[in-house]
Amino acid sequence: MTAVLLFVIVALLLGIIGVLVSGLAYLWIVGIVVLVADLAYAAWRWRRSGRRPVR
């Protein structure tokens, strides 16, 4: 779960830098892509860990 939090923080920082610094709009796009990928990964792990084997 630490990796998920780290990637969310990195995505937010890239997005903020991309918006604030002129000419670095691509960082904003990269930040959004990283955030979406991280949320999809977290949802996939959460969904897999919720299943219990049937006895």
C-alpha positions as CSV (number, residue, x, y, z in Angstrom):
1,M,0.0,0.0,0.0
2,T,3.0,2.3,0.4
3,A,3.7,2.1,-3.3
4,V,0.2,3.3,-4.1
5,L,0.6,6.3,-1.8
6,L,4.0,7.1,-3.2
7,F,2.6,7.0,-6.8
8,V,-0.3,9.2,-5.9
9,I,2.0,11.8,-4.3
10,V,4.3,11.7,-7.4
11,A,1.3,12.1,-9.7
12,L,0.1,15.1,-7.7
13,L,3.5,16.7,-7.7
14,L,4.0,16.2,-11.5
15,G,0.5,17.7,-12.1
16,I,1.2,20.8,-9.9
17,I,4.6,21.4,-11.5
18,G,3.1,20.9,-15.0
19,V,0.4,23.5,-14.3
20,L,2.6,26.1,-12.6
21,V,5.7,26.1,-14.8
22,S,5.2,27.5,-18.3
23,G,6.0,25.1,-21.1
24,L,5.8,22.0,-19.0
25,A,2.2,21.0,-19.7
26,Y,3.3,17.5,-20.6
27,L,4.1,16.9,-16.9
28,W,0.4,17.6,-16.1
29,I,-0.6,14.9,-18.6
30,V,2.0,12.5,-17.3
31,G,0.7,13.1,-13.7
32,I,-2.8,12.3,-14.8
33,V,-1.7,9.1,-16.5
34,V,0.3,8.0,-13.5
35,L,-2.7,8.8,-11.2
36,V,-5.2,6.8,-13.3
37,A,-2.8,3.9,-13.7
38,D,-2.2,3.9,-9.9
39,L,-5.9,4.0,-9.1
40,A,-6.6,1.1,-11.5
41,Y,-3.8,-0.9,-9.9
42,A,-5.1,-0.2,-6.4
43,A,-8.6,-1.3,-7.5
44,W,-7.3,-4.4,-9.1
45,R,-5.4,-5.4,-5.9
46,W,-8.3,-4.6,-3.7
47,R,-10.7,-6.6,-5.8
48,R,-8.3,-9.7,-5.8
49,S,-7.6,-9.6,-2.1
50,G,-11.3,-9.5,-1.2
51,R,-12.0,-13.0,-2.5
52,R,-11.8,-15.9,-0.1
53,P,-11.5,-19.5,-1.3
54,V,-14.6,-21.6,-0.9
55,R,-14.2,-24.6,1.4
